[in-house]
Amino acid sequence: MLRTLVKDSAVYAVGTIASRLVGFIMIPVYTRVLTPADYGIIEIISRLSDVIALFLSLGLAEAMLRFYYEVRTEEERRRLVSTAVTINLLACAVGLLIFLPLAPQMSALAFGRADYASYVRLAMAGMLIGSFVELPFTLFRAEGKPWRYTMLSILKLCTHLTWSIVLVVWLRWGVWGVIWSGFLSASMWSLMLGSSLLWRTGLRPNRRFAFAMLRYGLPLVPASISQFVLHFSDRFFLAQYATQAELGLYALAYRFGMLISTFYGVVSLSWGPWAFQVGSTDDATHHLRRATALILLGFACVSAGIALLSAPVIRLMSAPAFWKSADYVPPLALAYWLFVAQGPLSVGTRLAKRTDLLAVANAISAAVCLGLSVLWIPRYGAWGAVWMTVASFAVLGVGATIASQRVYAVRHDGWSVGLALLIAAVPIAYHYCVHLTGWTDLTARLVLAGLLSVTSVVWLLRREIIRLPLKQIASRWLPLLAGGR
């Protein structure tokens, strides 16, 4: 079982990481043709589009994935997908009618003035049109087609990068170029994949499937809104209480912290289908316990690597005006390890179809986030946002775990969880307490990252979490390699 999870995650890795790293890949470009203030404007506009997308998503993608494995015939599956497509079309039509005319008001709310209404309107339109892409990609996951998912993700990435280079670098459109590149890429792919899915399934909604998916998915909307508050509400506070340049530095640092979530996106694509299938077996809790330990320790190493290496990477990739952002990265990396941890630790709420409990846990952590933002950001600026993020994600991790254990108890490996937390936290002490420079600092950071990774692997071997999958891989590939020689 664990081998299947690892294998599918490896296939998804290329396409998922590539598709989610568009903004990160463009950092060397954006930081040289845009100012920190421009970067801050783009960040706020992107987050406005994101929050509207969360309202209109209705949790359809995850709901379709959850029920895909319960229906037994191909005809029922086509009706299920067709129902999801129909609801998605209706939600997007409502969004276009309601939110596009409100662009001046949203600009005034975010920036204190309506000067950016045109930016907001185009970004909103691109987001709404681009929502048609999510269901086709979700269906690839449900059908077990990771290679198709990967290939199309890479092509989608190339399209976005091409438009960005043409409009931002060549034509020098600045903020307009960034927003137009997103709009054009979303329009192209929505037209191709959305029309293909619509041709395949038609519009044949089923009332029973519609009610079942909305009952499952709607509680995920407030949960997603709460997560948006956790991830991005600090930008709006910083827009009011800090300069746009400070907001731009914080936004760049946040991209490095969110890399952990990006890499987790690779695992989550296979984690959902895997967990839903494993949940129906007799030894489900045993498999879930081992997989959770593997994920937490693996991503603790990812978090430590990003926290340790972000400073030299930022100096290499960006202009000097952005170098100060490296100081914010280590605690943000720890915060995002906490966010990743709540995913596998809260899987019981999804297996028990109690997404309402997950919504409550997210709402509590969002309330903590807003409260700490009010207290800390006006006083401490970006540093207040950094430590608010750590505290809020810690509350989310604890709350989601407690909620999950109430409805689907899994006896997790406490020692593995504690070691993972320690590995994720060590780089903070190094960054702020050890003051080396140049190649000496880079060498020390690489050595420490390697030691933490080796510690994690040795622990997983001793707990016999990865020993069997490694033996299976060796037994399959070593004879082939020996025969090749």
C-alpha positions in Angstrom: 0.0 0.0 0.0 2.7 2.5 1.0 4.6 1.6 -2.2 1.6 2.7 -4.3 1.5 6.0 -2.6 5.2 6.6 -3.1 5.1 5.5 -6.8 2.1 7.7 -7.7 3.6 10.7 -5.9 6.8 10.3 -7.8 4.9 10.4 -11.1 2.9 13.4 -10.1 6.0 15.2 -8.9 7.3 16.5 -12.2 4.1 18.0 -13.4 2.8 19.3 -10.1 6.0 20.9 -9.0 6.5 22.5 -12.4 2.9 23.9 -12.6 3.1 25.3 -9.1 6.5 26.9 -9.5 5.6 29.4 -12.2 5.8 32.3 -9.8 9.0 31.0 -8.2 10.7 30.4 -11.6 9.9 34.0 -12.6 11.5 35.5 -9.5 14.8 36.3 -11.2 12.8 38.1 -14.0 10.2 39.8 -11.8 12.7 41.2 -9.3 14.7 42.8 -12.1 11.9 44.3 -14.2 9.5 45.1 -11.3 9.9 47.1 -8.1 9.1 45.7 -4.6 6.0 48.0 -4.7 4.9 46.4 -8.0 5.5 43.0 -6.5 3.3 44.0 -3.5 0.5 45.2 -5.9 0.5 41.9 -7.8 0.4 39.9 -4.5 -2.7 41.7 -3.2 -4.6 41.4 -6.6 -3.7 37.7 -6.8 -5.0 37.1 -3.3 -8.3 39.0 -4.1 -8.9 36.6 -7.0 -8.0 33.6 -4.8 -10.6 34.4 -2.1 -13.4 34.7 -4.6 -12.3 31.4 -6.2 -12.6 29.8 -2.8 -16.2 30.9 -2.5 -17.1 29.7 -5.9 -15.3 26.3 -5.8 -18.0 24.8 -3.6 -15.5 22.0 -2.8 -16.6 20.3 -6.0 -13.2 18.8 -7.0 -12.6 17.0 -3.7 -16.3 15.9 -3.5 -16.1 14.5 -7.0 -12.9 12.6 -6.1 -14.5 11.3 -2.9 -17.6 9.9 -4.5 -15.9 8.7 -7.7 -14.8 5.5 -5.8 -18.2 4.8 -4.4 -20.1 4.6 -7.7 -19.8 1.3 -9.5 -20.7 1.7 -13.2 -19.2 3.8 -15.9 -22.6 5.4 -16.6 -22.9 6.5 -13.0 -19.4 8.0 -13.1 -20.2 10.0 -16.2 -23.3 11.3 -14.5 -21.3 12.2 -11.4 -18.7 14.1 -13.5 -21.4 15.7 -15.6 -23.1 17.0 -12.4 -19.9 18.5 -11.2 -19.3 20.2 -14.5 -22.8 21.7 -14.6 -22.5 23.1 -11.0 -19.1 24.5 -11.9 -20.5 26.3 -15.0 -23.3 27.8 -12.9 -21.0 29.0 -10.2 -18.7 30.7 -12.7 -21.6 32.4 -14.5 -22.8 33.7 -11.1 -19.2 34.9 -10.3 -18.9 36.8 -13.6 -22.2 38.5 -13.0 -21.7 39.5 -9.4 -18.0 40.2 -8.9 -16.7 41.8 -12.0 -18.9 44.9 -11.5 -17.6 45.1 -7.9 -14.0 45.5 -9.0 -13.7 49.2 -7.9 -15.1 48.4 -4.5 -12.7 45.5 -4.1 -9.8 47.7 -5.1 -10.8 50.3 -2.6 -11.1 47.7 0.1 -7.7 46.2 -0.6 -5.7 49.3 -1.4 -7.7 52.2 0.1 -8.5 53.5 -3.4 -10.1 52.3 -6.6 -7.1 53.0 -8.9 -6.4 49.3 -9.4 -10.0 48.3 -10.5 -8.9 47.4 -14.0 -6.2 45.1 -12.7 -8.7 43.5 -10.3 -11.3 43.0 -13.0 -8.9 41.3 -15.5 -7.4 39.1 -12.7 -10.9 38.1 -11.6 -12.0 37.2 -15.1 -8.9 35.1 -15.6 -9.5 33.3 -12.3 -13.1 32.5 -13.1 -12.3 31.3 -16.6 -9.4 29.2 -15.3 -11.6 27.4 -12.8 -12.7 25.1 -15.7 -9.3 23.4 -15.6 -9.6 22.0 -12.1 -12.2 19.3 -12.8 -10.4 17.7 -15.8 -7.2 17.5 -13.8 -9.1 16.0 -10.8 -10.6 13.4 -13.1 -7.1 12.4 -14.3 -6.2 11.7 -10.7 -9.4 9.7 -10.1 -8.9 7.6 -13.2 -5.3 6.8 -12.2 -3.7 8.7 -15.1 -0.7 10.4 -13.5 1.3 10.6 -16.7 -1.4 12.5 -18.6 -1.7 14.8 -15.6 2.0 15.4 -15.6 2.4 16.0 -19.3 -0.5 18.5 -19.5 0.7 20.3 -16.4 4.1 20.8 -18.0 2.5 22.1 -21.2 0.3 24.5 -19.2 3.4 25.7 -17.4 5.2 26.4 -20.7 2.2 28.4 -21.9 2.2 30.6 -18.9 5.9 31.1 -18.9 5.8 32.1 -22.6 3.1 34.7 -22.1 5.0 36.0 -19.1 8.3 36.4 -20.9 6.6 38.1 -23.9 4.5 40.5 -22.0 6.7 41.3 -18.9 10.2 41.0 -20.3 9.9 41.8 -24.0 7.0 44.3 -24.1 7.7 45.6 -20.5 4.0 45.8 -19.5 4.9 45.6 -15.8 1.9 44.7 -13.6 -0.3 44.5 -16.6 1.9 41.9 -18.2 1.8 39.6 -15.2 -2.0 39.8 -15.0 -2.5 39.4 -18.8 -0.2 36.4 -18.9 -2.4 34.6 -16.3 -5.6 35.5 -18.1 -4.4 34.3 -21.6 -3.0 31.1 -20.2 -6.2 30.3 -18.2 -8.4 31.1 -21.2 -6.4 28.8 -23.5 -6.4 25.8 -21.2 -9.9 26.2 -20.0 -11.1 26.2 -23.6 -9.2 23.1 -24.5 -9.7 20.9 -21.4 -13.1 22.3 -20.4 -14.7 21.8 -23.8 -13.1 18.3 -24.0 -14.6 17.2 -20.7 -18.0 18.8 -21.6 -18.0 16.9 -24.9 -17.2 13.6 -23.1 -19.9 13.9 -20.4 -22.4 16.4 -21.6 -24.7 18.3 -19.3 -26.7 15.6 -17.6 -26.9 16.6 -13.9 -28.2 14.2 -11.4 -30.0 15.6 -8.4 -28.8 12.8 -6.0 -25.2 13.3 -7.0 -25.6 17.1 -6.8 -26.9 17.0 -3.2 -24.3 14.4 -2.1 -21.4 16.4 -3.5 -22.6 19.7 -2.1 -23.2 18.2 1.3 -19.6 16.9 1.3 -18.1 19.9 -0.5 -19.8 22.9 1.0 -18.3 22.5 4.5 -14.9 22.6 2.7 -15.7 26.2 1.5 -15.6 27.8 5.0 -12.6 25.6 5.7 -10.9 26.9 2.5 -11.9 30.5 3.4 -10.3 29.9 6.8 -7.2 28.6 5.1 -7.1 31.7 2.9 -7.3 33.8 6.0 -4.4 31.8 7.4 -2.3 32.1 4.3 -3.0 35.5 2.9 -4.9 37.8 5.3 -1.6 39.2 6.6 -1.0 40.8 3.1 -4.1 43.0 3.6 -3.0 44.1 7.1 0.5 44.8 5.7 -1.0 46.8 2.9 -2.6 49.1 5.5 0.1 49.2 8.2 3.4 48.8 6.2 4.9 50.1 3.0 4.3 48.4 -0.3 8.1 47.7 -0.4 7.9 45.8 3.0 4.9 43.9 1.7 6.8 42.9 -1.4 9.8 41.6 0.6 7.4 39.6 2.8 5.6 38.2 -0.2 8.9 37.0 -1.7 9.9 35.3 1.6 6.4 33.7 1.7 7.0 32.2 -1.7 9.9 30.3 -0.2 7.9 29.1 2.8 5.0 28.0 0.5 7.4 25.8 -1.5 6.8 23.2 1.3 3.1 23.3 0.5 3.9 23.1 -3.2 5.9 20.0 -2.7 3.2 18.6 -0.5 0.8 19.2 -3.4 2.7 16.4 -5.2 1.9 13.9 -2.4 -1.6 15.2 -1.8 -2.6 14.4 -5.4 -2.0 10.7 -4.7 -2.7 10.9 -0.9 -6.4 11.5 -1.3 -7.2 8.5 -3.7 -4.8 6.3 -1.7 -6.3 7.2 1.7 -9.9 6.7 0.4 -9.0 3.2 -0.9 -7.0 2.2 2.1 -9.7 3.4 4.4 -12.0 0.6 3.4 -9.4 -2.1 4.3 -9.1 -4.0 7.7 -5.6 -2.7 8.5 -6.3 0.9 7.4 -5.0 2.5 10.6 -1.7 0.7 10.3 -1.1 1.9 6.8 -2.2 5.5 7.7 0.1 5.6 10.7 3.1 4.6 8.7 2.3 6.9 5.8 1.8 9.8 8.2 5.2 9.3 9.8 6.9 9.1 6.4 5.2 12.3 5.2 5.9 14.3 8.4 9.6 13.4 8.5 10.1 13.8 4.7 8.6 17.3 4.7 10.5 18.2 7.9 13.6 17.7 5.8 12.1 19.7 3.0 11.3 22.5 5.4 14.8 22.4 6.9 16.4 22.5 3.5 14.4 25.5 2.4 15.0 27.4 5.6 18.7 26.8 5.5 19.3 27.5 1.7 16.8 30.3 1.1 19.3 33.0 2.0 22.0 32.1 -0.5 19.3 31.3 -3.1 17.6 34.7 -2.7 21.0 36.5 -3.1 21.6 34.5 -6.3 18.2 34.9 -7.8 17.1 38.4 -6.9 18.3 42.0 -7.0 19.9 43.4 -3.8 16.8 45.3 -2.9 15.1 41.9 -2.1 17.9 40.3 0.0 16.4 41.3 3.3 13.5 39.0 2.7 15.7 36.0 3.6 15.4 36.8 7.3 11.7 36.0 7.2 12.0 32.5 5.6 13.1 30.1 8.4 10.0 30.6 10.7 7.7 30.7 7.7 9.2 27.3 6.6 8.4 25.9 10.1 4.9 27.3 9.8 4.3 25.5 6.5 5.6 22.3 7.9 2.9 22.7 10.6 0.4 23.3 7.8 1.5 20.2 5.9 1.3 18.1 9.1 -2.4 18.8 9.6 -3.1 17.2 6.2 -2.3 13.5 7.0 -3.1 14.0 10.7 -6.7 15.1 9.9 -7.5 12.5 7.2 -9.9 10.8 9.5 -12.4 13.6 9.1 -12.6 13.0 5.3 -12.7 9.2 5.7 -15.6 9.6 8.1 -17.2 12.3 5.8 -17.1 14.7 8.7 -15.7 17.7 6.8 -17.8 19.9 9.1 -15.3 19.2 11.9 -12.5 20.2 9.6 -14.3 23.4 8.9 -14.6 24.2 12.7 -10.8 23.5 13.2 -10.0 25.9 10.3 -12.4 28.5 11.6 -10.8 28.5 15.0 -7.3 28.9 13.6 -8.5 31.7 11.3 -9.9 33.5 14.2 -6.6 33.2 16.0 -4.9 34.5 12.9 -7.1 37.6 12.6 -6.8 38.3 16.3 -3.0 38.1 16.3 -2.8 40.1 13.1 -4.7 42.9 14.7 -2.4 42.8 17.7 1.0 42.2 16.1 1.1 43.5 12.5 0.4 47.2 13.3 3.1 47.1 16.0 5.7 44.8 14.4 5.0 45.0 10.7 6.3 42.0 8.7 7.8 40.3 11.8 4.3 40.4 13.4 2.9 38.6 10.3 5.7 36.0 10.4 5.1 34.9 14.0 1.4 35.2 13.6 1.6 32.6 10.8 3.6 30.2 13.0 1.1 30.5 15.9 -2.0 30.2 13.7 -0.7 27.1 11.8 0.2 25.4 15.1 -3.4 26.0 16.3 -4.7 24.5 13.0 -2.5 21.4 13.4 -3.6 20.7 16.9 -7.3 21.4 16.2 -7.5 19.3 13.0 -5.7 16.4 14.7 -8.1 16.4 17.7 -11.2 16.6 15.4 -9.9 13.7 13.3 -9.2 11.5 16.3 -12.8 12.0 17.5 -14.3 10.4 14.4 -11.6 8.1 13.1 -8.9 7.2 15.6 -5.4 6.5 14.3 -2.7 5.9 16.9 0.1 8.0 15.3 3.8 7.5 16.1 4.4 10.2 18.6 8.2 9.8 18.5 8.3 10.3 14.7 6.1 13.4 15.0 8.3 14.9 17.7 11.5 14.2 15.7 9.9 15.8 12.6 9.1 18.9 14.6 12.6 19.1 15.9 14.1 18.8 12.4 11.9 21.5 11.1 12.8 23.9 14.0 16.6 23.5 14.1 17.3 25.8 11.1 15.7 28.7 12.9 18.3 28.5 15.6 21.1 28.3 13.0 19.9 31.2 11.0 19.5 33.6 13.9 22.3 32.4 16.2 25.2 31.4 13.8 26.7 34.3 12.0 29.0 33.0 9.2 29.6 34.6 5.8 30.4 33.5 2.3 31.4 30.0 1.4 31.8 29.0 5.0 28.2 29.8 5.7 27.0 28.0 2.6 29.0 24.9 3.5 27.7 24.9 7.0 24.1 25.2 5.8 24.6 22.3 3.3 26.2 20.1 6.0 23.4 20.8 8.5 20.7 20.1 5.9 22.4 16.8 5.0 22.8 15.7 8.6 19.1 16.4 9.3 18.1 14.4 6.2 20.3 11.4 7.2 18.8 11.5 10.7 15.3 11.2 9.2 16.2 8.4 6.9 18.0 6.4 9.6 15.0 6.8 11.9 12.5 5.7 9.2 14.7 2.6 8.6 14.8 1.8 12.3 11.1 2.1 12.6 10.7 -0.2 9.6 8.6 2.4 7.8 10.6 2.5 4.5 12.6 -0.7 4.8 10.0 -2.9 3.0 9.4 -0.4 0.1 13.2 -0.1 -0.4 13.5 -3.9 -0.4 10.8 -4.2 -3.0 12.4 -1.6 -5.2 15.8 -3.2 -4.9 14.4 -6.7 -5.7 12.8 -5.3 -8.8 15.6 -3.1 -10.2 18.9 -4.8 -9.1 18.4 -7.9 -11.3 17.6 -5.7 -14.3 20.8 -3.6 -13.7 22.8 -6.8 -13.2 21.4 -8.2 -16.4 22.2 -5.0 -18.3 25.9 -5.3 -17.3 
